[in-house]
Amino acid sequence: MKTDFTDWRVLAVDDEPDNLNLIADVLEFNHATVCAAQNGEQGLSMVGEFRPTVILLDLAMPGVDGWEMHRRLRQRPDINHVPIIALTALAMPDDAERVMSAGFDGYITKPFRFADLFEQLEAIVGSYHAKHQDKDQS
């Protein structure tokens, strides 16, 4: 069964306008609501009002990078229930381990194929919710 993206509120943060526009266009075409931020500071300022259900976060950005934005978001009780997924060009095996060790909920490499993007998003978000549902029931 395919995920219905209609209820998804995605905060996408990437300093490359082409990447950001492409991600936003594809997710919106699939009925997700998308808020696009061009840097970490902008993303941090949008997160409270937008109230995302998923955050896609580029790691390598000037100023507040994805690592720092992730750290700051995880300190906020209002965001603890939101999966944060690294969307990055860092594609070496130890990069994935470093991302997951830092507490990200998923890792998707760029460039990506759109079919793969949706499958990965479904798998990561589904796994995140299953894991947290188990914690909530214990």
NORVENRA-V420179 format. One record per residue. N is the residue number from 0. RES is the residue in one small letter. PHI is phi as a letter, one per 20 degrees, with the letter a starting at -180 (none if undefined). OMEGA is omega in whole degrees, -180 to 180 (* if undefined). D_LAST is the distance of its C-alpha to the last C-alpha in Angstrom with 1 decimal. Layout:
n:N res:RES phi:PHI omega:OMEGA d_last:D_LAST
n:N res:RES phi:PHI omega:OMEGA d_last:D_LAST
This chain:
n:0 res:m phi:none omega:179 d_last:27.5
n:1 res:k phi:e omega:178 d_last:28.3
n:2 res:t phi:f omega:172 d_last:26.3
n:3 res:d phi:e omega:-177 d_last:27.8
n:4 res:f phi:e omega:-177 d_last:28.4
n:5 res:t phi:g omega:-178 d_last:29.6
n:6 res:d phi:e omega:-178 d_last:26.5
n:7 res:w phi:e omega:173 d_last:26.4
n:8 res:r phi:d omega:-171 d_last:27.6
n:9 res:v phi:d omega:169 d_last:28.6
n:10 res:l phi:e omega:179 d_last:29.9
n:11 res:a phi:d omega:-178 d_last:32.1
n:12 res:v phi:c omega:-179 d_last:33.7
n:13 res:d phi:b omega:-178 d_last:36.6
n:14 res:d phi:e omega:177 d_last:39.9
n:15 res:e phi:e omega:-176 d_last:41.8
n:16 res:p phi:g omega:180 d_last:42.9
n:17 res:d phi:f omega:178 d_last:43.5
n:18 res:n phi:f omega:-177 d_last:40.0
n:19 res:l phi:f omega:180 d_last:38.5
n:20 res:n phi:f omega:-180 d_last:40.7
n:21 res:l phi:f omega:178 d_last:40.1
n:22 res:i phi:f omega:-179 d_last:36.3
n:23 res:a phi:f omega:-179 d_last:36.5
n:24 res:d phi:f omega:-177 d_last:39.1
n:25 res:v phi:f omega:179 d_last:37.2
n:26 res:l phi:f omega:179 d_last:33.9
n:27 res:e phi:f omega:177 d_last:35.8
n:28 res:f phi:g omega:179 d_last:37.8
n:29 res:n phi:e omega:169 d_last:34.5
n:30 res:h phi:m omega:174 d_last:33.7
n:31 res:a phi:e omega:171 d_last:31.3
n:32 res:t phi:e omega:-174 d_last:32.1
n:33 res:v phi:c omega:171 d_last:33.0
n:34 res:c phi:d omega:-175 d_last:33.8
n:35 res:a phi:d omega:178 d_last:35.8
n:36 res:a phi:c omega:-176 d_last:36.3
n:37 res:q phi:e omega:177 d_last:39.0
n:38 res:n phi:a omega:-177 d_last:37.6
n:39 res:g phi:f omega:179 d_last:34.7
n:40 res:e phi:f omega:180 d_last:36.2
n:41 res:q phi:f omega:179 d_last:36.6
n:42 res:g phi:f omega:179 d_last:33.1
n:43 res:l phi:f omega:-180 d_last:31.7
n:44 res:s phi:f omega:-178 d_last:33.9
n:45 res:m phi:e omega:-168 d_last:32.9
n:46 res:v phi:f omega:-178 d_last:29.1
n:47 res:g phi:f omega:-179 d_last:28.7
n:48 res:e phi:f omega:-178 d_last:31.0
n:49 res:f phi:f omega:180 d_last:30.2
n:50 res:r phi:l omega:-177 d_last:26.4
n:51 res:p phi:f omega:172 d_last:25.7
n:52 res:t phi:d omega:178 d_last:22.9
n:53 res:v phi:b omega:176 d_last:24.0
n:54 res:i phi:c omega:174 d_last:26.2
n:55 res:l phi:d omega:-167 d_last:28.7
n:56 res:l phi:c omega:172 d_last:30.2
n:57 res:d phi:f omega:-177 d_last:33.4
n:58 res:l phi:e omega:-173 d_last:33.4
n:59 res:a phi:e omega:177 d_last:37.1
n:60 res:m phi:c omega:176 d_last:38.4
n:61 res:p phi:f omega:-179 d_last:41.0
n:62 res:g phi:m omega:176 d_last:39.9
n:63 res:v phi:f omega:-179 d_last:36.2
n:64 res:d phi:e omega:-178 d_last:35.1
n:65 res:g phi:f omega:178 d_last:31.8
n:66 res:w phi:f omega:-179 d_last:30.5
n:67 res:e phi:f omega:178 d_last:31.2
n:68 res:m phi:f omega:178 d_last:30.0
n:69 res:h phi:g omega:180 d_last:26.6
n:70 res:r phi:g omega:-179 d_last:26.4
n:71 res:r phi:f omega:180 d_last:27.4
n:72 res:l phi:f omega:-178 d_last:25.0
n:73 res:r phi:f omega:175 d_last:21.9
n:74 res:q phi:e omega:-177 d_last:23.1
n:75 res:r phi:e omega:179 d_last:22.9
n:76 res:p phi:f omega:-179 d_last:19.8
n:77 res:d phi:f omega:-179 d_last:21.2
n:78 res:i phi:d omega:-176 d_last:21.0
n:79 res:n phi:g omega:-178 d_last:17.7
n:80 res:h phi:e omega:-175 d_last:16.3
n:81 res:v phi:d omega:177 d_last:19.5
n:82 res:p phi:f omega:178 d_last:20.0
n:83 res:i phi:d omega:-174 d_last:23.2
n:84 res:i phi:d omega:176 d_last:25.3
n:85 res:a phi:f omega:177 d_last:28.3
n:86 res:l phi:c omega:-165 d_last:31.4
n:87 res:t phi:b omega:174 d_last:34.0
n:88 res:a phi:e omega:176 d_last:37.2
n:89 res:l phi:f omega:-169 d_last:35.9
n:90 res:a phi:c omega:178 d_last:35.8
n:91 res:m phi:e omega:-178 d_last:36.1
n:92 res:p phi:g omega:-180 d_last:33.5
n:93 res:d phi:f omega:176 d_last:32.9
n:94 res:d phi:f omega:179 d_last:32.5
n:95 res:a phi:f omega:179 d_last:29.4
n:96 res:e phi:f omega:179 d_last:27.9
n:97 res:r phi:f omega:180 d_last:28.9
n:98 res:v phi:f omega:-177 d_last:27.3
n:99 res:m phi:f omega:177 d_last:23.9
n:100 res:s phi:f omega:179 d_last:24.1
n:101 res:a phi:f omega:176 d_last:24.8
n:102 res:g phi:o omega:174 d_last:21.4
n:103 res:f phi:f omega:-178 d_last:22.7
n:104 res:d phi:e omega:178 d_last:20.5
n:105 res:g phi:a omega:-173 d_last:23.5
n:106 res:y phi:b omega:178 d_last:27.2
n:107 res:i phi:c omega:-178 d_last:30.0
n:108 res:t phi:e omega:173 d_last:33.6
n:109 res:k phi:d omega:-4 d_last:36.7
n:110 res:p phi:f omega:-179 d_last:38.9
n:111 res:f phi:c omega:172 d_last:36.8
n:112 res:r phi:e omega:-174 d_last:37.7
n:113 res:f phi:f omega:177 d_last:36.3
n:114 res:a phi:f omega:178 d_last:35.1
n:115 res:d phi:f omega:180 d_last:33.2
n:116 res:l phi:g omega:-179 d_last:31.8
n:117 res:f phi:f omega:177 d_last:30.3
n:118 res:e phi:f omega:180 d_last:28.9
n:119 res:q phi:f omega:178 d_last:27.4
n:120 res:l phi:f omega:178 d_last:26.0
n:121 res:e phi:g omega:-178 d_last:24.4
n:122 res:a phi:f omega:-177 d_last:22.9
n:123 res:i phi:f omega:-178 d_last:21.6
n:124 res:v phi:f omega:177 d_last:20.2
n:125 res:g phi:f omega:178 d_last:18.7
n:126 res:s phi:f omega:179 d_last:17.0
n:127 res:y phi:g omega:-178 d_last:15.9
n:128 res:h phi:f omega:177 d_last:14.3
n:129 res:a phi:f omega:180 d_last:12.7
n:130 res:k phi:f omega:-178 d_last:11.2
n:131 res:h phi:f omega:175 d_last:10.0
n:132 res:q phi:f omega:177 d_last:8.8
n:133 res:d phi:f omega:179 d_last:6.5
n:134 res:k phi:f omega:-179 d_last:5.4
n:135 res:d phi:f omega:-178 d_last:5.6
n:136 res:q phi:e omega:-179 d_last:3.8
n:137 res:s phi:e omega:* d_last:0.0
